[in-house]
Amino acid sequence: FFDLLCSSIFGMSSGSLEDAHALSVSQLCSLLEVEPAVGLSSPEVVRREARWGKNETPEPPKTPTWRLILNQFQDLLVRILVAAAAVSFGLAILDRGENADSSITAFVEPLVIVLILVANAVVGVWQESGAEAAIAALKSYATPTAVVVREGRMATIAARDLVVGDIVHVQVGMQIPADLRLIEVRSTTFRVNQSVLTGESNEVMKYPEPVGGDS
């Protein structure tokens, strides 16, 4: 069982917490104005969230419909069909001038190509819109949580609701919910799998003691 101090510097002024790893636990707690055994009060959580925002990355803007439609015409085969439709329309117009009797039948082929292109674009936009909606639904279902100390009591909250200075409790097998500074280890060792960040396959040892400022 481990105690960790949330030390995210997202949105904070330069130099305030960038060297949190080089500070002692007492120095960091003093800087963040938090007592590890008590945690933050509810009013303080609200104030810090209003100042620095939630513990989450900004959502990418939703792809506009016109962009989705345009993306359907990026495929080489689709571009060839567009060119074929343009050439076919041109030939149909020329044929109309030479032979008025076959003017209607001359436009059948280009119209068929256009209908195929429209159907392909509609299906493509529908599939991409459905995929974006499915991803958004999965994110809402798989909301990560964190165990924090607030007002002297343990509480489980959504990881996105963590604020700078929260005291976070982490157990073996749990996902680290934010950028944290280790302040206490209640076991012999503490290893973290940070392959997502660094690509390292081996787990890395972490210690509560401060490390060099340039580390």
C-alpha positions, -999 to +999 in steps of 0.1 A: +000+000+000+014+034-010+008+071-003+014+095-031+009+132-034-007+146-065+017+171-080+004+179-114+019+212-128-007+215-155-017+251-157+007+263-130+032+291-134+067+281-145+090+271-117+063+264-091+061+227-093+084+218-121+111+207-096+087+189-073+108+158-075+137+177-060+118+190-030+115+171+003+080+159+014+077+187+040+088+214+015+063+201-011+034+199+014+042+234+025+043+247-011+010+230-018-005+240+016-017+205+024-014+181+053-010+145+042-031+131+070-060+155+064-059+163+027-077+192+011-110+207+022-140+209-001-139+247-005-101+244-013-108+217-039-134+239-056-109+269-056-081+248-071-103+233-097-115+268-107-079+280-109-061+250-126-089+230-141-097+193-140-072+165-143-078+157-179-065+165-214-086+187-236-110+168-258-101+171-295-127+191-315-154+171-332-147+165-369-172+187-389-195+170-413-180+188-443-146+174-433-160+139-431-175+142-465-142+155-480-123+126-464-144+102-484-128+115-516-092+110-505-090+074-517-073+070-551-100+048-565-127+074-556-107+101-573-105+080-604-143+076-604-147+114-600-124+119-630-143+092-649-176+109-641-163+143-653-150+128-686-182+109-691-203+141-686-181+159-711-185+132-737-223+132-730-225+169-736-205+166-769-226+136-780-258+156-772-247+183-797-240+158-824-269+134-819-300+148-802-318+114-802-293+098-778-289+128-755-307+112-726-290+078-728-256+095-730-260+109-694-269+075-679-233+063-674-221+096-656-252+097-635-246+061-623-210+070-614-222+100-594-248+080-576-221+055-566-199+083-553-227+098-533-237+064-518-200+058-509-197+092-492-230+087-472-219+053-460-184+065-451-197+095-431-222+073-413-195+048-403-171+075-391-198+093-371-208+060-355-172+052-346-167+086-329-199+081-310-188+046-299-154+059-287-172+087-267-195+061-251-166+038-242-148+067-225-178+075-204-181+039-193-144+034-185-139+064-162-107+059-141-110+065-104-087+076-076-087+071-038-080+104-021-078+119+014-101+149+018-110+165+051-094+136+069-115+109+052-108+084+024-130+089-007-131+074-042-136+100-069-133+102-107-096+107-116-106+138-137-117+154-104-082+154-088-067+188-082-032+200-074-023+190-039-046+160-035-033+131-014-038+100-035-036+064-021-024+038-046-024+000-042-007-028-061-022-032-096-039+002-097-034+027-124-016+059-115-044+085-120-023+117-124+012+132-123+021+124-087+050+129-063+056+099-040+057+109-003+054+076+015+058+039+007+042+014+031+060-016+016+096-027+009+097-015-027+076+004-051+078-003-089+059+014-117+053+003-152+058+035-172+061+019-207+033+041-220+054+072-212+090+060-219+087+028-238+107+010-211+097-027-208+110-030-172+093-016-142+111+013-126+118+017-089+103+049-072+114+064-040+099+091-017+133+108-013+140+139-034+162+135-065+184+160-083+168+190-099+180+180-134+167+144-132 
